[in-house]
Amino acid sequence: MAMKNPTQLRAALIGKVHTLAKRLGYEEDTYRVVLLTQTGKTSCKDMSDKQLSRLADVLDCLAKGKPLPDASNAPKASAKGLAGQTLPTAKQWETLAALASRAGWTGLEDFRLVGFARHTAKVVELGELSRAAMSKVISGLSRMLAQHAHTTGEVGHA
């Protein structure tokens, strides 16, 4: 059996990403948001091989209903964007992880949580959150879950 060259491997990864996105039922807009939140790119052709591989792993886990890779690790604080701001506390990270779980998301690296934080706190990744911005994300997610529970008539579970 012949070894695949890097171009063939890359094409296979892109094909896997496209197939998994279809299996997950992603429309074009959703697909682009997933790419952006997971890699910072909106097209597979612009991604590194490592980013493609990670994206394929993430989509594969979602398709199988498994936790995302490394989802239990809180993101490391990024020097970018902090500029001397106070970092979130361990309790805030725990609270955010618990709320994400209540929302049915698969941890701190779930693209839906990252997208929510981007919208709420105007950050690119969770590692850029300051303590105050983390409070905004936690409050917003808590309100969203409470509203969902109220509109669906669920008590004690959102």
GULUM-947465 format. One line per field, with one value per residue: residue in three letters; y, x, z of N, C-alpha, C, O in turn. Coordinates in Angstrom, 2 decimals. Layout:
residuo <- c(ALA/...)
n_c2 <- c(Y/...)
n_c1 <- c(X/...)
n_c3 <- c(Z/...)
ca_c2 <- c(Y/...)
ca_c1 <- c(X/...)
ca_c3 <- c(Z/...)
c_c2 <- c(Y/...)
c_c1 <- c(X/...)
c_c3 <- c(Z/...)
o_c2 <- c(Y/...)
o_c1 <- c(X/...)
o_c3 <- c(Z/...)
This chain:
residuo <- c(MET/ALA/MET/LYS/ASN/PRO/THR/GLN/LEU/ARG/ALA/ALA/LEU/ILE/GLY/LYS/VAL/HIS/THR/LEU/ALA/LYS/ARG/LEU/GLY/TYR/GLU/GLU/ASP/THR/TYR/ARG/VAL/VAL/LEU/LEU/THR/GLN/THR/GLY/LYS/THR/SER/CYS/LYS/ASP/MET/SER/ASP/LYS/GLN/LEU/SER/ARG/LEU/ALA/ASP/VAL/LEU/ASP/CYS/LEU/ALA/LYS/GLY/LYS/PRO/LEU/PRO/ASP/ALA/SER/ASN/ALA/PRO/LYS/ALA/SER/ALA/LYS/GLY/LEU/ALA/GLY/GLN/THR/LEU/PRO/THR/ALA/LYS/GLN/TRP/GLU/THR/LEU/ALA/ALA/LEU/ALA/SER/ARG/ALA/GLY/TRP/THR/GLY/LEU/GLU/ASP/PHE/ARG/LEU/VAL/GLY/PHE/ALA/ARG/HIS/THR/ALA/LYS/VAL/VAL/GLU/LEU/GLY/GLU/LEU/SER/ARG/ALA/ALA/MET/SER/LYS/VAL/ILE/SER/GLY/LEU/SER/ARG/MET/LEU/ALA/GLN/HIS/ALA/HIS/THR/THR/GLY/GLU/VAL/GLY/HIS/ALA)
n_c2 <- c(-1.18/2.16/5.06/7.99/11.19/14.47/16.32/14.69/13.70/16.06/16.76/14.61/15.12/17.55/16.63/14.89/16.74/18.17/16.11/15.35/17.75/17.86/15.56/16.39/18.20/20.88/24.05/26.38/28.91/28.21/26.30/27.89/29.51/27.59/26.79/29.23/29.69/27.50/27.53/30.07/30.67/30.88/29.12/25.88/25.64/27.67/26.87/25.46/22.22/21.08/22.52/21.69/18.93/18.98/20.23/18.28/16.23/17.42/17.76/15.09/14.06/15.52/14.52/11.90/12.25/12.51/13.82/16.83/16.92/17.42/18.97/19.35/20.96/24.14/27.10/28.58/31.67/34.34/36.50/38.38/40.89/41.03/42.95/43.76/43.30/41.82/38.35/35.72/33.90/30.61/29.59/30.97/29.81/27.19/27.59/28.54/26.27/24.47/25.73/25.62/22.89/22.46/23.70/21.85/21.70/20.73/21.34/23.62/24.19/24.02/24.98/26.42/27.65/29.23/30.88/32.17/33.57/35.21/36.83/37.98/39.06/40.11/38.90/36.95/34.40/32.20/32.38/35.02/36.35/38.70/39.07/40.61/40.47/37.73/37.52/38.79/36.94/34.65/35.65/36.26/33.73/32.38/33.81/33.19/30.41/30.36/31.72/29.94/27.72/28.79/29.36/26.82/25.55/23.99/22.95/23.53/22.48/23.32)
n_c1 <- c(0.84/0.63/2.12/0.37/0.82/1.61/-0.21/-2.34/-3.12/-3.96/-6.11/-7.77/-8.34/-9.75/-11.93/-13.02/-13.78/-15.77/-17.63/-18.35/-19.48/-21.74/-23.05/-23.67/-25.57/-25.10/-25.79/-24.63/-23.94/-23.79/-21.78/-19.56/-19.33/-18.67/-16.16/-14.77/-14.93/-13.55/-11.04/-10.33/-10.37/-12.25/-12.35/-11.41/-9.20/-7.51/-6.48/-4.01/-2.39/-2.50/-4.60/-6.71/-6.76/-7.40/-9.93/-11.34/-11.29/-12.83/-15.35/-15.91/-16.16/-18.44/-20.32/-20.48/-21.47/-19.74/-17.54/-15.70/-12.27/-9.84/-11.58/-11.87/-9.89/-9.22/-8.96/-5.78/-4.61/-4.39/-1.87/-2.55/-4.90/-5.40/-3.92/-3.07/-5.42/-7.49/-7.38/-9.83/-11.28/-10.65/-13.06/-14.88/-14.27/-15.07/-17.80/-18.60/-18.05/-19.88/-22.33/-22.18/-22.37/-24.98/-26.31/-26.10/-23.81/-20.45/-18.32/-15.60/-14.33/-16.18/-17.64/-19.99/-20.15/-17.85/-18.61/-20.79/-19.46/-17.87/-19.80/-20.99/-18.90/-17.10/-14.63/-11.99/-11.21/-11.74/-9.63/-8.93/-10.61/-11.32/-11.70/-14.02/-15.25/-15.70/-17.63/-19.75/-20.24/-20.95/-23.23/-24.88/-25.19/-26.42/-28.85/-29.85/-30.25/-32.13/-34.24/-34.79/-35.62/-37.91/-39.53/-39.89/-41.10/-39.72/-38.49/-35.89/-34.06/-32.17)
n_c3 <- c(0.00/-0.90/0.55/1.43/0.02/1.40/0.25/-0.54/1.96/3.19/1.52/2.11/4.82/4.59/3.12/5.04/7.04/5.63/5.13/7.75/8.65/7.00/7.92/10.47/9.87/9.28/8.00/5.51/6.75/9.49/9.37/8.60/10.88/12.78/11.77/12.08/14.89/15.86/14.62/13.82/11.20/8.12/6.10/5.01/3.35/4.15/6.54/8.75/8.62/11.14/12.36/10.72/11.31/14.04/13.90/12.44/14.35/16.40/15.12/14.59/17.17/18.02/16.19/17.05/19.55/21.67/24.30/23.63/22.44/24.94/26.44/29.14/30.04/31.19/29.25/28.68/29.96/27.76/26.61/24.80/24.62/27.36/28.80/31.45/32.83/35.36/35.83/35.25/38.00/39.44/40.35/38.75/36.25/36.81/37.25/34.74/33.18/34.31/33.68/30.89/30.55/31.54/29.50/27.60/26.20/25.31/27.07/27.92/25.53/23.57/20.54/20.55/23.06/22.90/20.78/22.00/24.03/22.45/21.30/23.58/25.22/23.47/22.73/21.22/21.94/24.76/26.57/26.58/28.24/30.77/34.34/34.77/32.23/32.12/34.09/32.78/30.71/32.20/33.53/31.33/30.13/32.21/32.35/29.80/30.03/32.13/30.92/28.84/30.33/31.49/29.24/28.19/30.20/31.96/35.10/37.28/35.52/32.77)
ca_c2 <- c(0.00/3.36/6.13/9.18/12.37/15.50/16.91/13.73/13.68/17.31/16.63/13.65/15.82/18.50/15.81/14.42/17.88/18.45/15.00/15.45/18.92/17.45/14.60/17.17/19.03/22.29/24.87/27.12/29.91/27.50/25.68/28.94/29.93/26.52/26.92/30.44/29.56/26.45/27.73/31.46/30.74/30.55/28.17/24.81/25.85/28.63/26.29/24.61/20.81/20.84/23.05/20.79/17.70/19.28/20.47/16.98/15.53/18.07/17.41/13.66/13.90/16.02/13.59/10.69/12.59/12.37/15.10/17.35/16.67/18.37/19.89/19.58/21.91/25.54/27.76/29.35/33.09/34.84/37.84/39.24/41.34/41.18/44.27/44.07/43.04/40.72/37.08/35.06/32.99/29.20/29.42/31.44/28.78/26.07/28.01/28.58/24.88/23.89/26.32/25.05/21.53/22.59/24.10/20.71/21.88/19.71/21.84/24.97/24.40/23.84/26.16/27.21/28.49/30.23/31.84/32.95/34.50/36.22/37.77/38.65/39.79/40.64/38.31/35.96/33.09/32.28/32.76/36.48/36.93/39.28/38.67/41.31/39.90/36.40/37.74/39.06/35.68/33.81/36.24/36.10/32.32/32.07/34.38/32.42/29.13/30.63/32.05/28.70/26.91/29.44/29.22/25.41/25.05/23.09/23.45/22.97/21.95/24.16)
ca_c1 <- c(0.00/1.46/1.90/-0.21/1.68/0.96/-1.35/-3.44/-3.57/-4.69/-7.38/-8.59/-8.82/-10.79/-13.09/-13.60/-14.45/-17.00/-18.55/-18.86/-20.36/-23.01/-23.68/-24.20/-26.66/-24.74/-25.99/-23.40/-23.61/-23.38/-20.49/-18.53/-19.17/-17.92/-14.76/-14.21/-14.77/-12.60/-9.71/-10.06/-10.42/-13.58/-12.20/-10.43/-7.97/-6.66/-6.04/-2.82/-2.74/-2.83/-5.94/-7.64/-6.84/-8.15/-11.32/-11.93/-11.49/-13.94/-16.58/-16.11/-16.69/-19.81/-21.16/-20.63/-22.01/-18.69/-16.95/-14.66/-10.91/-9.28/-12.63/-11.80/-8.82/-9.56/-8.00/-4.71/-4.77/-3.63/-1.33/-3.28/-6.19/-5.54/-3.37/-3.10/-6.72/-7.53/-7.80/-10.96/-10.93/-10.94/-14.50/-15.57/-14.10/-15.92/-19.18/-18.83/-18.09/-21.15/-23.40/-22.07/-22.90/-26.44/-26.81/-25.95/-22.57/-19.49/-17.17/-15.09/-13.84/-17.30/-17.74/-21.19/-19.76/-16.90/-19.42/-21.56/-18.52/-17.48/-20.91/-21.27/-17.76/-16.29/-13.29/-11.79/-11.15/-12.03/-8.42/-8.80/-11.58/-10.92/-12.65/-15.28/-15.86/-16.17/-18.89/-20.76/-20.54/-21.68/-24.56/-25.65/-25.52/-27.42/-30.13/-30.32/-30.74/-33.35/-35.28/-35.13/-36.39/-39.21/-40.34/-40.21/-41.81/-38.87/-38.16/-34.66/-33.17/-32.20)
ca_c3 <- c(0.00/-1.04/1.51/0.84/0.16/2.22/-0.46/-0.46/3.35/3.41/0.80/2.87/6.01/4.16/2.80/6.30/7.66/4.87/5.36/9.12/8.72/6.39/8.83/11.59/9.36/9.27/6.82/5.17/7.77/10.70/9.05/8.65/12.28/13.43/11.34/12.68/16.33/16.18/14.05/13.47/9.73/7.61/5.00/5.26/2.57/4.85/7.81/8.79/8.74/12.55/12.57/10.03/12.06/15.28/13.51/12.11/15.62/17.09/14.43/14.78/18.53/18.04/15.43/17.85/20.85/22.69/24.71/22.75/22.92/25.90/26.88/30.59/30.36/31.04/28.38/29.33/29.75/26.62/26.83/23.88/25.08/28.81/29.11/32.87/33.43/36.32/35.22/35.91/39.09/39.20/40.59/37.55/35.22/37.21/37.03/33.30/32.71/34.76/32.87/29.54/30.65/31.64/28.18/26.70/25.46/25.72/27.81/27.70/24.16/22.65/19.67/20.91/24.19/22.39/20.02/22.98/24.68/21.46/21.16/24.85/25.79/22.37/22.75/20.17/22.59/26.18/27.28/26.61/29.16/32.06/35.38/34.52/31.02/32.49/34.80/31.76/30.02/33.15/33.72/30.09/29.96/33.25/31.90/28.65/30.53/32.89/29.94/28.15/31.28/31.65/28.01/27.94/31.36/32.74/36.43/37.82/34.47/31.57)
c_c2 <- c(1.25/4.39/7.33/10.34/13.44/16.15/16.00/13.66/14.91/17.25/15.68/14.30/16.81/17.74/15.30/15.53/18.16/17.37/15.08/16.63/18.60/16.52/15.33/18.11/20.51/22.93/25.70/28.11/29.26/26.89/26.71/29.41/28.87/26.62/28.10/30.26/28.51/26.78/29.19/31.70/30.38/29.57/27.14/25.07/26.82/28.08/25.53/23.15/20.47/21.34/22.15/19.50/17.89/19.50/19.16/16.19/16.09/17.67/15.94/13.39/14.37/15.06/12.31/10.96/12.45/13.75/15.53/17.05/17.79/19.35/20.18/20.59/23.34/26.20/28.53/30.83/33.54/36.23/38.84/39.61/41.55/42.53/44.65/43.82/41.84/39.47/36.50/34.10/31.54/28.93/29.88/30.40/27.59/26.38/28.01/27.16/24.22/24.43/25.78/23.64/21.55/22.96/22.94/20.81/20.97/20.26/23.22/25.22/24.21/25.13/27.01/28.13/29.59/31.31/32.74/33.99/35.58/37.28/38.62/39.55/40.35/40.19/37.28/34.55/33.27/32.71/34.25/37.14/37.51/38.79/39.32/40.75/38.50/36.51/38.02/37.78/34.77/34.34/36.03/34.66/31.88/32.58/33.58/31.09/29.30/30.94/30.80/27.81/27.47/29.21/27.77/24.79/24.07/23.75/22.75/22.40/22.83/23.58)
c_c1 <- c(0.89/1.10/1.29/0.76/0.92/-0.25/-2.57/-4.01/-4.41/-6.07/-8.32/-9.15/-9.94/-12.06/-13.80/-14.36/-15.78/-18.05/-19.18/-19.81/-21.73/-23.77/-24.31/-25.32/-26.37/-25.08/-24.73/-22.99/-23.11/-21.99/-19.36/-18.28/-18.37/-16.44/-14.10/-13.97/-13.74/-11.18/-9.35/-10.07/-11.83/-13.53/-11.13/-9.12/-7.01/-6.08/-4.74/-3.29/-3.16/-4.24/-6.99/-7.85/-7.66/-9.62/-12.02/-12.20/-12.70/-15.27/-16.92/-16.70/-18.14/-20.76/-21.43/-21.22/-21.03/-18.20/-15.86/-13.28/-10.44/-10.31/-12.55/-10.74/-9.29/-8.52/-6.96/-4.92/-3.85/-3.11/-2.09/-4.63/-6.31/-5.04/-3.52/-4.43/-6.63/-8.07/-9.01/-10.46/-11.23/-12.43/-15.30/-15.46/-15.00/-17.39/-19.51/-18.92/-19.41/-22.33/-23.38/-22.64/-24.43/-27.06/-26.72/-24.71/-21.52/-18.22/-16.73/-14.58/-14.95/-17.48/-18.95/-20.89/-18.81/-17.66/-20.23/-20.66/-18.07/-18.56/-21.08/-20.12/-16.81/-14.83/-13.20/-11.78/-11.36/-10.81/-8.20/-9.75/-10.91/-11.94/-14.01/-16.00/-16.40/-17.51/-20.02/-21.20/-21.36/-23.10/-25.44/-26.08/-26.55/-28.79/-30.71/-30.92/-32.04/-34.51/-35.74/-35.99/-37.80/-40.10/-40.69/-40.94/-41.02/-38.55/-36.88/-33.73/-33.30/-31.27)
c_c3 <- c(0.00/0.03/0.78/1.02/0.95/1.55/-0.38/0.96/3.67/2.75/1.55/4.14/5.67/3.82/4.04/7.00/6.95/5.12/6.75/9.28/8.11/7.32/10.02/11.16/9.33/7.94/6.63/6.26/9.05/10.51/9.16/10.07/13.04/13.06/12.05/14.18/16.71/15.72/13.79/11.96/9.28/6.45/5.34/4.53/3.25/6.14/7.66/8.88/10.18/12.86/11.92/10.82/13.33/14.96/13.18/13.38/16.37/16.44/14.59/16.17/18.61/17.32/16.22/19.23/21.99/23.12/23.74/23.31/23.84/26.45/28.38/30.98/30.16/30.14/29.19/29.01/28.62/26.96/25.97/24.49/26.58/29.29/30.58/33.54/34.37/35.65/35.95/36.99/38.69/39.38/39.38/36.43/35.52/36.93/35.54/32.73/33.09/33.95/31.44/29.52/30.73/30.30/27.18/25.83/26.05/26.36/27.37/26.29/23.12/21.85/20.01/22.08/23.73/21.61/20.94/23.65/23.71/21.32/22.42/25.31/24.73/22.46/21.64/20.75/24.08/27.00/27.37/27.61/30.40/33.09/35.13/33.29/31.30/33.23/33.82/31.05/30.94/33.35/32.49/29.88/31.00/32.86/30.75/29.11/31.32/31.94/29.21/29.06/31.45/30.42/27.71/29.11/32.20/34.07/36.89/36.79/33.24/30.55)
o_c2 <- c(1.36/4.56/7.63/10.45/13.32/16.48/16.47/13.56/14.82/17.63/15.92/14.07/16.89/18.17/15.28/15.31/18.35/17.67/14.90/16.53/19.02/16.65/14.92/18.76/21.33/22.43/25.72/28.14/29.71/26.97/26.42/29.69/29.21/26.54/27.97/30.65/28.61/26.35/29.50/32.80/29.64/29.24/27.48/24.74/26.80/28.75/25.03/22.89/19.67/20.65/21.89/19.03/17.07/19.00/18.94/15.54/15.34/17.28/15.58/12.59/13.69/14.81/11.71/10.02/12.29/14.73/14.70/16.93/18.97/20.44/21.18/21.04/23.70/25.89/29.06/31.18/33.15/37.05/40.00/38.73/42.20/43.18/45.72/44.10/40.97/39.52/36.75/33.57/31.29/28.12/29.26/30.14/27.03/25.53/27.53/26.88/23.48/23.68/25.51/23.25/20.75/22.59/23.05/20.08/20.47/19.67/23.89/26.38/24.25/26.23/28.22/29.28/30.75/32.50/33.94/35.14/36.74/38.48/39.83/40.67/41.00/40.99/36.80/33.61/34.37/33.36/34.71/38.35/36.88/38.16/38.67/40.57/38.13/35.70/37.54/37.57/34.19/33.57/35.66/34.41/31.10/31.87/33.31/30.70/28.48/30.47/30.61/27.22/26.71/28.90/27.51/23.63/23.39/24.96/21.52/21.86/23.06/24.13)
o_c1 <- c(1.80/-0.07/1.66/1.44/-0.29/-1.22/-3.69/-5.22/-5.44/-7.07/-9.53/-10.31/-10.94/-13.16/-15.03/-15.47/-16.80/-19.23/-20.38/-20.83/-22.76/-24.98/-25.36/-25.94/-27.29/-24.72/-23.85/-21.83/-22.13/-21.15/-18.32/-17.14/-17.50/-15.58/-12.98/-12.91/-13.11/-10.21/-8.18/-9.80/-12.53/-14.56/-10.08/-8.05/-5.81/-5.26/-4.40/-4.46/-4.07/-5.00/-8.04/-8.97/-8.51/-10.48/-13.16/-13.25/-13.51/-16.20/-18.09/-17.62/-18.97/-21.86/-22.49/-21.44/-21.43/-18.41/-15.20/-13.12/-10.63/-9.95/-13.12/-10.69/-9.72/-7.33/-7.26/-5.36/-2.69/-3.83/-2.26/-5.42/-7.26/-5.68/-4.03/-4.56/-5.78/-9.11/-9.19/-9.35/-11.95/-13.00/-16.30/-16.44/-15.63/-18.13/-20.56/-19.78/-19.99/-23.22/-24.43/-23.32/-25.09/-28.19/-27.21/-24.57/-21.67/-17.15/-17.39/-14.42/-14.68/-17.48/-18.92/-21.35/-18.95/-17.39/-20.34/-21.04/-17.92/-18.28/-21.30/-20.36/-15.82/-13.91/-14.22/-12.29/-11.18/-10.98/-7.36/-9.69/-10.04/-12.93/-15.04/-17.22/-17.45/-18.41/-21.14/-22.39/-22.35/-24.06/-26.61/-27.22/-27.45/-29.79/-31.91/-31.99/-32.95/-35.63/-36.93/-36.97/-38.76/-41.29/-41.70/-41.35/-41.58/-38.35/-36.80/-32.68/-34.40/-31.14)
o_c3 <- c(0.82/0.38/-0.36/2.04/1.15/2.23/-0.19/1.15/4.34/3.35/1.61/4.49/6.37/4.19/4.10/7.50/7.61/5.29/6.90/9.97/8.65/7.49/10.52/12.01/9.35/6.88/7.49/6.66/9.64/11.40/9.75/10.44/13.85/13.93/12.55/14.68/17.76/16.35/13.56/11.50/9.98/5.87/5.89/5.04/2.96/6.78/6.58/9.17/10.39/13.55/12.51/10.97/13.66/15.69/13.59/13.49/16.92/17.14/14.72/16.31/19.21/17.80/16.07/20.01/23.14/22.41/23.12/24.53/23.54/26.89/28.83/32.12/29.06/30.23/30.26/27.92/28.55/27.53/26.36/24.85/27.02/30.11/30.91/34.73/34.20/34.99/37.14/36.91/37.73/38.65/39.02/35.73/34.62/36.43/35.14/31.89/32.29/33.57/30.86/28.56/30.08/30.01/26.05/24.85/27.17/26.20/26.58/25.90/21.92/22.41/19.78/22.09/24.13/21.76/20.69/23.81/24.10/21.24/22.34/25.76/25.07/22.29/21.15/20.14/24.61/28.04/28.15/27.81/31.00/32.72/35.28/33.30/30.78/33.02/34.02/30.82/30.50/33.34/32.61/29.48/30.69/33.00/30.71/28.64/31.20/32.15/28.99/28.61/31.54/30.56/27.05/29.04/33.07/34.15/36.88/37.15/32.74/29.46)
